[in-house]
Amino acid sequence: MSLRVAVQMDPIDLVDINADTTFALMEEAQARGATLYTYHPDQLAWNEGRIEALARQVTLSRTATEHAVQGEPVVLNLASDVDVVLMRQDPPFDMAYQTAAHILEGLAGQTLVLNDPAWVRSSPEKIIPLMFPDLIPPTLITRDEAAIKSFRQTHDDIIIKPLYGNGGAGVFRLKPGDGNLNSLLEMFFATSREPVIAQAFLPAVEAGDKRVLLIDGDPVGAINRVPLKGETRSNMHVGGRAEASDLDEHDLRICEAIGPVLKERGLVLVGIDVIGGKLTEINVTSPTGVQELKRFSGIDTCARFWDVVDQKLR
C-alpha cells in the first residue's frame, strides 16, 4: 500500500494509544506503507471550489513518550493530494460536525471518504435505529412533556438522554417514584432546542452493554462493556469495564437486518450497542472498540477495514 491518508480527528497527541480506534486504524495503514496526515475539523476549508485542510504529516510509534511525530503544517488539496480521508473526530453531532460532513461530501468521485460523509450526516446514531422498530426497546423522541410523562407511566422505569449526545454524557435513569422528571426536562429544554430520547430501562444492562463491530455491513466480533456498580452507563468513557464476548443469535439477527443498509450507505466501520438482545445505538461517526476486541479475541478489525478500502479503491 502506498496510499496517502488524511485523518480528520481530535488532537492526536491526546489519544490513548492502548484504546484509541483511530490510532489503531492509522497504525495499520502505516504498517502497509501509507503516508499519514492528520488535521482537526477546524482546519478544514472550502476555498474557492477547493476542499483543503491544514494538515501535518505524522509518523506513529507505540511508545508512551512520543507516539506521534508530526511534520510542519501543509495545506492539502483533499481532492488531489490524498487518496483516502477518514472522518474520525468524536461527536457531539452538532452543526459543526454536520458542516464538516457537508464540505467532505464535495469529494465524492475524487477521494474516498470513510465513513461516507453524506450518510454520516444523515444517520444520527440514536435515530438510524428507528428504521428497525422491532429490534429496539420501546422508544420515544419528542419535546412534548405530556408525551414523555405518558411514556413514563406506561414503562415506569425509563432512561432519558440527549438525542445527539455521546460517551454517556447526560444519560439519566428515572426509577419508579423518582420525582426529578420535571426538573430534568427543564434542564434539557433550557439548554437545547432539540428533542430528547426516552427508552424503557433494560435491566439486562447490569450484565453489560455489548459493542458489536461491523465492517462493510458484516459482523466482525463483539466486546461487552460492564458498568461500574451502581452506575447505569456502561460507556468506557465513564468507567465501564471491557470484557470478552461472543456474537449470539440476537446479535447476528440484528446484524443481518442492518448490515445491507450500512453497506449501501458506505458506512464501512460501524459499532452497534446491544443490551439484552435489543439494539440501542448504531455508531457511525467514530466507533470504538477495535483494540479491546483484538486483545480479547485476536480479531484484527483494522486489517479488515483496510482490506475493504483497498477493494473500494480498485
N, C-alpha and C positions, 0 to 999 in steps of 0.2 A: 504494500500500500504506500503510495506517495501522495496521499491526499493533503490538501490544505484545509484545515478545520478551524472555524471561528466559533467560539463558545460564548454565548450571551448568558452571563451568570452573575451572581453576587461575588464580592471580592474573594479571589482565590486564596489570598494569604490568610483568610479567616476560617477556611474549611477544616473539618476534622478528617484527616486522611484515612482514618480507620473506619469511617462510617459514611462518608460523603459519596453519593452515587455519581455526581458529575465528575469528581476526581477520578473515580474508577473507570468511567467511560473514556476520559481523556488519557488515562494511563494505558488502557488497552489500545487506543488509537496510536499513541506514541510508540508502543511496542511493535506495531505493524508498520512503522515508518512514516506516520503522518507528521506534518508540521502543524503546531498548535498555536492559536491565538486566543486571547480572552479579552472581553470588554464588558462593561456594565451597561444596562439598558439606557442609562443617562447619556452614554457615549454613542448611541445610535442616532442617525440623522437621515432625513430625506432632503437632499441638497440639489435643487435644480434638476430633478429627474434621476439623480444618483442616490443609491442607498449605501450609506457609508457608516463606518464605525471607527472610532479612535481606539485602536487595539494595541496590545503588546504581544509579541511572540513569547511563548513560555515553554520551559523545559521542566518536566516533573521528576521528582525522585521521592521515594517513600522513606523520608527521613523526618525526624521531629523538628530539626533545627531549620532546614531550608528546603521545603518540599516543592517550591515553585520559584525558579529563576526566571525573571522577566526582563525582556529587552526594552528598548526605548519605544515610546508611543509612535505609532504609524497609522495614517489614515488608509483604511482598506475600502476598496470598492467591492461590496459583498456580491455583486453580480459577476465580477471578473477575476477578483484576486483570491477567491477561495472556492472550494468545491462543495463544502458542507457547512451549514450553520446549525448549531444546536441551540435551541431556545430552552434554557435551563434555569433561569432565575426563579427564585421562590416567590409564591404569592405573598401578599394579598392580591386577589384578582380584581384590581381596581382599574380606573380609566387609564392610568399609566401603563399597566400591563396590556390592556386591550389596544392602546395606541401602538405599542411596540409590535404587537401581532399584526395590526393593520399595515404598518410600514414593511414588515418582513414578507407580507403577502405579495408585495411587488416583485419579489424574487422568483415567483412561480415561473417555471420553464427555463430558468437560468441557473439557479443554485438550489440544491436540495436543502430544504429547511425541515428539521425534525424537532419535536412533533410538528405536523403541518399547522402553520400559524392561523390559517383561516378556521380550521376546526378546533384548535385550542381555544380560540376566541369564542367559538360557537358551541363549546362543550363544557360549560362550567361543571365543576366536579360534583356538586350536590344536585345539579339539575339534569345532567345527562342520564342518571339512573331512572328518572321519571319515565323514560322510554320503555322501561321494563317493570311495570307496576306489580306484576306477580312475583318479582324477585326481591322486592324491597319491603321493609317494615311499614306499618301504617304511617303515612307522612302527610303533613300539611305545610304549605308555603303561603304566607299571607302577612299583611299588616293589620288585618281585621281582628281587633282584640276579642270581640264576641266569638268569632270563629275559633280562635285559639283556646278560649275558655271552654267552649263546647267540646273541642277535641280533647282537652284535658279531662273533662267529665266522662267522656267515652273511654279513654285509655288509662286514666287515673295516674299512672306513673310515666312521666314523659321527659324527653330531652329537648331543650331549646338551644339553638346555636345560630351564629351569623350565617347568612346564605353564602357569603363569599370569603369566609374566614379560612384559616389554615393552622396546622400544628396544634390543634386542640384549644386554641385561644377562644375565649368567650363561650365555651360549652357549659351549659348548666343542666343539672338534673333536678326536676321538681317531683319529689316523692309525694305520695298521698298525704294531704294535710299541710303541706308546705305553703306558708302564707306569703311567699315572696313574688308571686307571679306578677302582680300589678307593678311593683317597683322595678322588676326585671324588664318588663315591657317598656316602662317609662324610660329606662336607661338605654335600651336598644333604639327606641324610636327618636329619642332626643339627639342621638349621635349619628343617625343614618336615616336616609330616606328609603332604604331597601327593606323588603320583607324579611322575616325570619323563617327558619325552617324548624318545625316541631316534628318529633317522631316518637312513637311508642318506645319506652325503655325496653331494651333487650337484656334480661338478666344474664344471658349467656356471656356478656362482656366480661364478667368476673373470671371466666376461664380464658379470656383473651379475645383480641380483635385481630383476625387473620389478614395479613397482607399477601395478596396473590399477584405475582408479576406476570405480565403477558408481553410477548414480542410479536409484533405484526399480527395480533389477534389470537395467537396461540399461547396457552398457559405454559409457563416455564417451571414455576415452583412456588412455594409459599413459606412464610415465616409466621410465627404467632407473636403478638405483642400483648404482654400481660400487664394490666395496670397495677400501680402501687396499691397496697392495702388501703381501703377507704377512699380510693380515687376512682372516678367514673371514666376518665380519659385514659386511653392506653397508648397515646402517641409517645414515641421515644423522645420527642422534644420536652415532654413534661414528666419524664422518668419511667415510662413504660419499659418493660424488660423484654428483649427479643429472645425467642427460643425456637428450636427446630419444630417444623410442622410438615405435614404431608397434604397433598391435594385430595380432598374427599369427594364423594359423589355430589354434594351440594356445590362445591367449588367448580367442579367440571361442568355441571349443568348450567351454572351462571356463565362460565367462560364460553360454552357452546352457544349461548344466546347472544352474548355481547360481542364475541370475537369478530364476526363478519362486519359489524358496524365499525369497530375500531380499525380494522384493516382497510375498509373502504374510505375512511376519513384520514388515512395517513397518520394515525396515532400509533407509532411503532413501539415506543416504550410506555407502558401503562401499568399502574398499580391500583388494584381494586381492594376495598376493605369489606370484609365479610365477618359478620357477628352471628353466631348461631344459625348459619346457613342462609342469612339474609344479606343482600348487597346494600351497603350504606353509602359508599362513595366510589367514583371512578376518577382516579387521579391522573390527569393528562399533562399537567404543567411541568412539574419537576419531581416525578415519583421517586421514592427512595426504597432502600432495602436490598440492593444488589450485593453489597458487601456481606451483610448478615447471611443472605441466602447462600453465598459461596462458602462462607465459613462453616455453616451447618451441614450443607449437602454436597458441596463441590460443584454445584451447577454454576456455570460461568455465563451469566446473563449478558455481560458486556461483550463477550465474544460473539454471542448470538446476535446482538444488536448490530455490530459492525459487519457481520456476515450479511445481514439484511440490507445495510447501507450499500455494501458492495454490489449486491444484486440489483438494487434500485438504480445505482449509477450506470450499470451496464445496460 
